[in-house]
Amino acid sequence: MSTELNAASNFIRNIIDEDNRSGKWGQRVETRFPPEPNGYLHIGHAKAICLNFGVARDYDGVCHLRFDDTNPEKEETEYVDSIIDMVKWLGFSYQTPQKEHLYFASDYFETLYQGAEILIQRGKAYVDSQSADDMRANRGTLTEPGKDSAFRNRSVEENLDLFRRMRAGEFADGTHVLRAKIDMASPNINLRDPAIYRIRHAHHHRTGDAWCLYPMYTYAHPLEDAIENITHSLCTLEFEDQRPFYDWVLGELADAGMFKRPMPQQIEFARLQLTYAITSKRKLRQLVDEKHVDGWDDPRMPTLVGLRRRGFSPESLQLFCERIGVAKSASWIDMSVLEQALRDDLDPKAPRATAVLDPLKLIIDNYPEGKQEDCQAPVHPHAPERGMRTFPISRELWIEREDFQAEPVKGFFRLFPGNKVRLRYGYVVECTGFDTDADGNVTAVHCQYFEDSRSGTPGADNYKVKGNIHWVSAPHALAAEVRIYDRLFVDPNPDAGEKNFLDAINPNAKRVTQAYIEPGLMSAAPEDRVQFERHGYFVADRQDSAPGRPVFNRIVSLKDSWAVKPAKGGGK
């Protein structure tokens, strides 16, 4: 393997480099991404996926996708399927030529159970029959040690008997738990005899009713790593205090001959903290259940299914994760960093097109009735090899309402009576007047065109105008629903402190308009991305859009212009 890695160096890669130099793992690198299938992945998981799979890829290793399905009351196959789909969509694989590295904690339930019996036999675990409230009260505080349970000194024989009866289903939920026997006076509360098994009479999505005894995640996780021969177990910082237990339980079982050393190494990194977003599964579920959003894949949501539907590309998320890097200490990343990575990825890829989002009729009075001509524009202005796109011009056009002012303000160079502008890729026109309804609202603008001013012809140089506006031919335009999405929250830290994050929901995060787009987008397929010139990057909605009946979501604006705007109509 080459030591010239494409990715930027960080402390995790430095650890791996040192392990490779020392021969600790024989140049082997195996990581894992271990989600619990109790919800949809979010933007924070994208960082973990890119890190775990990216490190394994760059060191010619392998990353396992492992579902930690140890809590049957909250886990569903729906979430398993979604997580697998999102890992693949992000561009990563857990497949090697020899094997598919897709695993479940439930695959190891028997092995995990045997590990617990070994701990009991070694005097390192005991069945505790205290109530949950008593266990909590006796745990101690950060400044006071815990108190030994009255059941802590049960004999090995009694503990084994009770534990086996727990497995057999003799006891109700909460009657007993199995605890590791470590040190109730430890300054690390996580070492004060942590629970490692609890009784749950619940149906499991994979094992059915075969078990009523389930391991705690903090116990199952290190054993799963050891069973799979993981070398570097990369976790977020909240697991740092759990590392001593991780090392303790693996050390005990290695001493008993269950595993061979060296043991997997847990390494913690800072989780993603993104402004104007929340990543709490509970709060995301609340948004869905209370219908503040339209589902888990609502394009305003920070879930990966939501970001995909919004139009984010996998490459943009990988670029974002590469730019923010990997650190040991927590810090906030501004939403603008994510949005700029998105623009930087889409700009060289997205074809250009014209769309009018707030249409106003423009009538060229001296253009012959029934006549139409083809105009041309580049598919991409910086990629001539991608060719030209063709669209018609006719007597009646749609323009943006904001491109006309009956009484222009200072510095306004677009359409107003007596002013000339260029219709982009078309002719120069001069505004001659406008129509209004009974309430004084402008309903149509009238103009004259100059026949010798067409773009791309020698006569075009004879006209010097300051305004250049976009348009689509009214008889040929394709009507489309366009959804203008923005940040879901107006507060950069919506759930910080004692705040109610629901109070920070942005009333302008979704606005729906009926737009007109150039006819070449008639065949747009779901997830086709395009830049609507002047308006931003858009995607054909993967659920609601169909060829001939497009629905477009705005992915991101052309530049960062975020500001909290007054509420207006057109929300959900």
C-alpha positions in Angstrom: 0.0 0.0 0.0 1.2 3.5 -0.9 1.9 5.8 2.0 1.0 8.8 -0.3 -2.7 9.0 0.7 -5.0 11.4 -1.0 -6.8 12.4 2.2 -5.5 15.0 4.6 -3.6 13.7 7.6 -5.3 13.8 11.0 -4.7 12.3 14.4 -6.6 9.1 13.5 -4.5 8.5 10.4 -1.4 9.3 12.5 -2.4 6.4 14.9 -2.9 4.0 12.0 0.4 5.0 10.4 2.2 4.3 13.7 0.4 0.9 14.0 1.5 0.1 10.5 5.1 1.1 11.2 5.1 -1.1 14.4 3.4 -4.0 12.7 0.7 -4.1 15.4 -2.0 -5.4 13.1 0.3 -6.7 10.3 -0.7 -3.7 8.1 -4.3 -4.7 8.4 -7.0 -1.9 8.8 -10.6 -2.8 9.6 -13.1 -0.3 10.8 -16.9 -0.4 11.2 -19.9 1.8 11.0 -22.3 0.6 13.7 -25.7 2.4 13.5 -28.6 1.3 15.7 -31.6 0.7 13.4 -34.0 2.9 15.4 -34.3 5.8 13.0 -33.1 7.5 9.8 -29.5 8.5 9.4 -28.7 12.3 9.5 -25.9 14.6 8.4 -23.8 13.7 11.5 -23.8 10.1 10.4 -22.5 11.2 7.0 -19.3 12.3 8.7 -19.0 9.0 10.5 -19.6 7.0 7.3 -17.1 9.1 5.3 -14.5 8.7 8.1 -14.9 5.0 8.7 -15.3 3.9 5.1 -12.8 6.5 3.8 -10.1 5.4 6.2 -10.5 1.8 5.3 -10.5 2.6 1.6 -7.4 4.7 1.8 -5.4 2.0 3.7 -6.6 -0.8 1.4 -8.7 -2.1 4.3 -12.4 -2.9 4.8 -15.2 -1.2 6.7 -17.9 -3.3 8.1 -21.5 -2.2 8.2 -22.9 -3.5 11.5 -26.3 -3.0 12.9 -26.3 -2.8 16.7 -29.8 -4.2 17.0 -29.8 -4.8 20.8 -32.9 -2.8 21.6 -35.9 -4.6 20.1 -38.5 -2.1 21.3 -37.2 0.7 19.0 -35.8 -1.1 16.0 -37.4 -1.9 12.7 -36.4 -3.5 9.3 -37.5 -0.2 7.6 -34.5 1.6 9.3 -32.1 -1.2 8.3 -33.1 -1.0 4.7 -32.8 2.8 4.7 -29.4 2.7 6.3 -28.1 0.2 3.8 -29.5 2.4 1.0 -27.9 5.6 2.3 -24.4 4.0 2.7 -24.5 2.8 -0.9 -25.9 6.2 -2.1 -23.0 8.0 -0.4 -20.7 5.9 -2.6 -19.3 3.4 -0.2 -19.3 -0.4 -0.1 -18.9 -3.1 2.5 -18.3 -5.7 -0.2 -14.9 -7.2 -0.9 -14.0 -9.8 -3.5 -14.0 -12.4 -0.8 -17.0 -11.4 1.4 -19.9 -9.0 2.1 -19.1 -7.4 5.4 -22.7 -6.8 6.5 -23.3 -7.8 10.1 -25.9 -7.6 12.9 -25.3 -7.6 16.7 -28.1 -10.2 16.7 -25.8 -12.5 14.7 -23.7 -12.7 17.9 -26.4 -13.0 20.6 -25.2 -16.5 21.6 -21.5 -15.5 21.7 -22.3 -12.3 23.7 -24.3 -14.4 26.2 -21.4 -16.9 26.5 -19.1 -13.9 27.2 -21.4 -12.8 30.0 -21.3 -16.3 31.6 -17.5 -16.2 31.4 -17.5 -13.0 33.3 -19.8 -14.5 36.0 -17.6 -17.6 36.3 -14.5 -15.3 36.8 -16.3 -13.4 39.5 -16.5 -10.3 37.3 -20.3 -10.1 36.9 -23.3 -10.6 39.1 -27.1 -10.5 38.9 -28.5 -7.5 40.7 -32.1 -7.5 41.9 -32.3 -3.9 43.1 -35.1 -1.8 41.6 -34.1 0.7 38.9 -34.6 3.5 41.3 -32.4 2.0 44.0 -29.7 1.3 41.4 -29.8 4.9 40.4 -29.7 6.2 43.9 -26.8 3.9 44.8 -24.7 4.8 41.8 -23.3 7.9 43.5 -22.4 11.3 41.9 -19.4 12.9 40.3 -18.2 13.8 43.8 -19.5 10.9 45.9 -18.7 7.2 45.4 -21.5 4.7 44.7 -22.7 2.1 47.2 -22.3 -1.6 46.8 -25.5 -3.5 46.0 -26.8 -5.9 48.6 -26.6 -8.5 45.9 -23.0 -7.8 44.8 -21.5 -10.8 46.7 -23.8 -13.5 45.4 -21.9 -16.7 44.7 -20.9 -17.6 41.2 -23.3 -20.5 41.3 -26.3 -18.4 42.3 -25.4 -15.8 39.6 -25.2 -18.4 36.9 -28.5 -20.0 38.0 -30.3 -16.6 38.0 -28.7 -15.5 34.7 -29.8 -18.7 33.0 -33.3 -18.4 34.4 -33.4 -14.8 33.1 -32.6 -16.2 29.7 -35.3 -18.9 30.0 -37.9 -16.2 30.6 -38.8 -16.9 34.2 -38.7 -13.3 35.3 -40.6 -10.1 34.4 -38.9 -7.1 32.8 -36.9 -5.1 35.4 -36.7 -7.9 37.9 -33.0 -8.5 37.5 -30.1 -7.1 35.6 -26.6 -8.5 35.0 -23.9 -6.0 36.1 -20.1 -6.0 35.6 -18.3 -6.2 38.9 -15.7 -3.4 38.7 -15.5 -0.6 41.3 -18.4 1.3 42.8 -16.0 4.0 44.0 -14.4 4.6 40.6 -14.2 8.3 39.7 -15.5 7.3 36.3 -19.2 6.6 36.9 -19.2 4.3 33.8 -17.1 1.8 35.8 -19.4 1.6 38.8 -20.7 -1.8 38.0 -22.4 -1.0 34.7 -25.4 -3.0 33.6 -24.5 -5.4 30.8 -27.8 -7.4 30.3 -31.4 -6.6 31.0 -34.7 -8.5 30.6 -36.9 -7.4 27.7 -39.9 -9.5 26.7 -40.1 -7.9 23.3 -40.3 -9.2 19.7 -37.0 -8.7 17.8 -37.1 -7.7 14.1 -34.6 -10.5 13.2 -34.6 -13.1 16.0 -38.4 -12.9 16.8 -39.1 -14.2 20.3 -36.0 -16.4 20.7 -34.6 -14.0 23.3 -36.0 -12.1 26.2 -32.6 -11.2 27.5 -30.7 -8.4 25.6 -27.2 -7.0 26.0 -26.6 -3.4 26.7 -24.9 -1.5 23.8 -21.8 -0.6 25.9 -21.2 -4.3 26.5 -22.2 -5.6 23.0 -20.1 -3.0 21.1 -16.6 -4.0 22.2 -17.4 -7.7 21.9 -18.8 -7.2 18.4 -15.6 -5.4 17.4 -13.5 -8.2 18.8 -15.6 -10.9 17.1 -15.1 -9.1 13.7 -11.4 -8.5 14.3 -11.8 -4.7 14.0 -8.5 -2.9 14.4 -9.6 0.7 14.9 -13.0 1.4 16.4 -13.8 5.0 15.7 -16.4 6.6 17.9 -17.7 10.1 18.7 -16.5 11.9 21.8 -19.5 11.0 24.0 -18.1 7.4 24.1 -14.7 8.6 25.5 -15.8 8.0 29.1 -16.9 4.5 28.0 -13.4 3.6 26.7 -12.2 2.3 30.1 -15.1 -0.2 30.2 -14.5 -1.1 26.5 -10.9 -2.0 27.4 -11.8 -3.7 30.7 -14.3 -6.1 29.3 -12.1 -7.1 26.3 -9.2 -7.5 28.6 -11.1 -9.8 30.9 -12.4 -11.9 28.1 -8.9 -12.0 26.5 -7.5 -13.2 29.8 -10.1 -15.9 29.8 -9.0 -17.0 26.3 -12.2 -15.9 24.5 -10.2 -13.4 22.3 -6.7 -13.1 21.2 -4.7 -9.9 21.6 -4.2 -7.3 20.4 -7.7 -6.1 21.1 -9.5 -3.5 19.0 -8.6 0.1 19.9 -11.4 2.6 20.5 -10.5 6.1 19.2 -12.8 9.1 19.7 -13.4 12.0 17.4 -15.6 15.1 17.6 -19.1 14.6 16.3 -20.5 17.0 13.7 -22.2 20.1 15.2 -23.9 22.0 12.4 -25.6 25.4 12.9 -29.2 25.9 11.9 -29.8 22.1 12.3 -30.7 19.5 14.9 -29.5 15.9 14.9 -31.3 14.5 18.0 -33.3 11.5 16.8 -36.0 12.2 19.4 -36.4 15.8 18.2 -36.3 14.8 14.5 -39.0 12.3 15.2 -41.0 15.0 17.0 -40.8 17.2 13.9 -42.2 14.3 11.8 -44.9 13.1 14.3 -46.2 16.6 14.9 -46.2 17.3 11.2 -43.9 20.3 11.3 -42.4 18.7 8.2 -43.7 16.3 5.6 -41.9 13.2 6.7 -38.4 11.8 7.3 -37.4 12.6 3.7 -38.7 16.2 3.8 -36.1 18.3 2.0 -35.9 20.6 5.0 -34.7 17.8 7.2 -31.0 17.0 8.0 -31.7 13.3 7.5 -29.8 11.7 4.6 -33.0 10.8 2.9 -34.1 14.4 3.3 -30.8 15.7 1.9 -31.0 13.3 -1.0 -34.5 14.5 -1.8 -33.4 18.1 -1.4 -30.9 17.4 -4.2 -27.6 17.0 -2.4 -25.2 14.9 -4.3 -23.2 12.2 -2.5 -20.0 13.9 -3.8 -21.0 17.2 -2.1 -21.4 15.5 1.3 -18.0 13.7 0.8 -16.5 17.1 -0.1 -18.0 18.7 3.0 -16.7 16.0 5.3 -13.3 16.3 3.8 -13.2 20.0 4.3 -14.3 20.0 7.9 -11.7 17.3 8.8 -11.4 15.2 11.9 -10.7 16.7 15.3 -10.4 15.6 18.9 -12.4 18.6 20.3 -15.9 19.6 19.6 -16.6 22.7 17.5 -19.5 24.2 15.5 -19.5 24.1 11.7 -21.6 26.8 10.0 -24.3 25.7 7.6 -22.7 27.9 4.9 -19.7 25.5 4.8 -22.1 22.7 3.8 -23.9 24.9 1.3 -20.6 26.0 -0.3 -19.4 22.4 -0.7 -22.7 21.7 -2.5 -22.3 24.7 -4.8 -18.7 23.7 -5.6 -19.7 20.2 -6.5 -22.7 21.1 -8.6 -21.3 24.1 -10.5 -19.1 22.1 -12.9 -21.7 19.4 -13.3 -25.2 20.9 -13.5 -26.5 21.9 -17.0 -28.0 25.3 -17.3 -31.6 26.1 -18.0 -34.1 29.0 -17.8 -37.0 29.2 -15.3 -39.3 32.0 -14.5 -40.5 31.6 -10.9 -42.8 34.6 -10.5 -44.2 35.0 -14.0 -45.3 38.3 -15.7 -46.4 38.4 -19.3 -44.2 40.3 -21.8 -45.8 41.1 -25.2 -43.5 42.1 -28.1 -46.1 44.1 -30.0 -44.1 44.3 -33.3 -43.2 40.6 -33.4 -45.3 38.8 -36.0 -48.2 36.8 -34.7 -47.6 33.1 -35.0 -43.9 33.4 -35.7 -41.2 31.7 -33.6 -37.4 31.4 -33.9 -34.9 29.2 -32.2 -32.4 30.7 -29.8 -29.4 28.9 -28.5 -27.4 28.9 -25.3 -24.6 26.7 -23.9 -25.6 23.7 -21.9 -22.7 24.7 -19.6 -20.9 28.1 -20.1 -17.5 26.6 -19.0 -17.8 23.3 -20.9 -18.3 24.0 -24.7 -17.9 20.3 -25.4 -21.3 19.8 -23.9 -22.9 21.6 -26.8 -25.8 24.0 -27.1 -29.4 23.9 -26.0 -32.2 25.3 -28.2 -35.4 27.0 -27.2 -37.9 29.2 -29.1 -38.7 32.9 -28.9 -42.2 34.1 -29.8 -44.4 37.2 -29.5 -45.5 36.5 -25.9 -42.9 35.6 -23.2 -42.8 35.1 -19.5 -40.4 37.2 -17.5 -39.8 37.6 -13.8 -42.1 40.1 -12.1 -39.2 41.8 -10.3 -37.7 42.6 -13.7 -40.3 45.3 -14.4 -40.9 48.5 -12.4 -43.5 51.0 -13.6 -41.7 53.7 -11.6 -38.0 52.6 -11.4 -36.0 53.2 -8.4 -32.5 54.6 -8.8 -30.0 52.0 -10.2 -32.8 49.8 -11.7 -31.6 48.9 -15.2 -34.2 46.3 -16.2 -37.6 46.9 -17.8 -39.5 50.2 -17.3 -41.3 52.5 -19.8 -38.8 53.9 -22.2 -35.9 51.6 -21.2 -34.1 49.1 -23.4 -32.9 45.7 -22.2 -31.6 42.6 -23.8 -33.6 39.4 -23.7 -30.8 37.0 -22.9 -29.8 35.0 -26.0 -32.5 36.9 -27.9 -33.2 40.5 -29.0 -33.0 43.9 -27.5 -36.4 45.3 -26.6 -37.7 48.6 -25.5 -40.6 48.9 -23.0 -43.5 50.9 -24.4 -46.1 50.4 -21.6 -48.0 48.0 -19.4 -51.5 46.8 -18.5 -53.1 46.7 -15.1 -56.2 45.2 -13.6 -58.9 46.9 -11.6 -56.7 47.0 -8.5 -53.8 48.6 -10.3 -51.7 45.4 -10.4 -49.5 45.0 -13.5 -50.8 42.1 -15.6 -48.7 42.5 -18.8 -45.8 44.6 -20.1 -45.6 45.7 -23.7 -42.4 46.3 -25.7 -40.9 46.6 -29.2 -38.1 44.5 -30.5 -35.2 45.5 -32.7 -35.0 43.0 -35.5 -31.2 43.5 -36.1 -30.2 43.1 -32.5 -30.4 39.3 -32.1 -27.6 37.8 -30.0 -24.8 36.2 -32.0 -25.3 38.4 -35.1 -23.2 41.4 -36.1 -26.1 43.8 -35.4 -26.1 42.9 -31.7 -23.0 45.0 -31.2 -24.9 48.1 -32.2 -26.9 48.1 -29.0 -25.5 49.0 -25.7 -27.8 48.2 -22.8 -27.3 47.8 -19.1 -30.1 45.3 -18.4 -30.1 41.7 -19.4 -33.1 39.6 -18.4 -34.1 36.0 -18.8 -37.4 34.7 -20.2 -39.3 31.7 -21.6 -41.7 31.6 -24.6 -45.2 31.6 -23.2 -46.7 29.2 -25.8 -43.8 26.8 -25.4 -43.0 27.0 -21.7 -43.4 24.0 -19.5 -45.5 24.7 -16.4 -43.9 23.2 -13.3 -44.3 23.2 -9.6 -41.2 24.6 -7.9 -40.5 24.3 -4.2 -38.2 26.9 -2.8 -36.5 25.4 0.3 -34.4 27.2 2.9 -32.9 26.5 6.3 -35.4 24.8 8.7 -34.4 27.0 11.6 -33.8 30.7 12.0 -31.6 30.2 15.1 -28.1 28.9 14.6 -28.4 26.8 17.8 -32.1 26.0 17.9 -32.0 23.4 20.7 -29.2 24.9 22.8 -29.7 25.4 26.5 -33.3 25.6 27.6 -34.7 26.6 24.2 -37.7 25.0 22.6 -36.4 24.2 19.2 -39.9 24.4 17.7 -39.9 28.1 18.4 -37.0 28.5 16.0 -38.7 26.9 12.9 -38.3 29.1 9.9 -41.8 30.0 8.5 -40.1 30.6 5.1 -38.3 27.2 4.9 -40.7 26.0 2.2 -42.4 28.1 -0.4 -44.3 26.6 -3.4 -44.7 28.4 -6.7 -46.1 27.6 -10.1 -43.3 28.4 -12.5 -42.5 28.3 -16.2 -39.4 26.6 -17.5 -37.8 26.1 -20.8 -39.3 23.2 -22.8 -36.1 21.2 -23.0 -36.7 20.1 -19.4 -39.8 18.2 -20.5 -37.9 14.9 -20.2 -36.2 15.7 -16.9 -36.1 12.5 -14.8 -36.3 12.3 -11.0 -33.0 13.4 -9.3 -31.8 15.2 -12.5 -30.0 18.3 -11.2 -29.9 21.6 -13.1 -28.9 25.3 -12.5 -31.8 27.6 -13.2 -29.8 30.6 -14.3 -30.0 33.4 -11.7 -32.1 31.4 -9.2 -29.9 28.6 -8.0 -29.5 24.8 -8.3 -32.6 22.7 -8.5 -33.4 19.0 -8.7 -36.4 17.1 -10.1 -38.1 15.7 -7.0 -37.3 12.0 -6.6 -40.9 11.2 -5.4 -43.3 13.6 -7.1 -41.6 14.5 -10.4 -42.1 12.6 -13.6 -41.2 13.3 -17.3 -43.7 15.8 -18.7 -44.9 16.7 -15.2 -41.8 18.0 -13.4 -41.6 19.1 -9.8 -38.4 20.9 -8.9 -36.8 21.5 -5.5 -34.3 24.3 -4.9 -31.2 22.6 -3.6 -29.3 25.8 -2.8 -29.0 29.4 -4.0 -26.2 30.5 -6.3 -24.5 32.4 -3.5 -24.8 32.6 0.3 -27.5 35.2 0.9 -28.9 33.8 4.2 -30.9 36.2 6.2 -34.0 35.8 8.4 -36.9 37.0 6.3 -40.4 38.1 7.4 -43.0 35.3 7.2 -45.2 35.2 4.1 -47.7 32.8 2.6 -47.1 29.7 0.6 -45.7 27.3 3.3 -46.6 23.7 3.5 
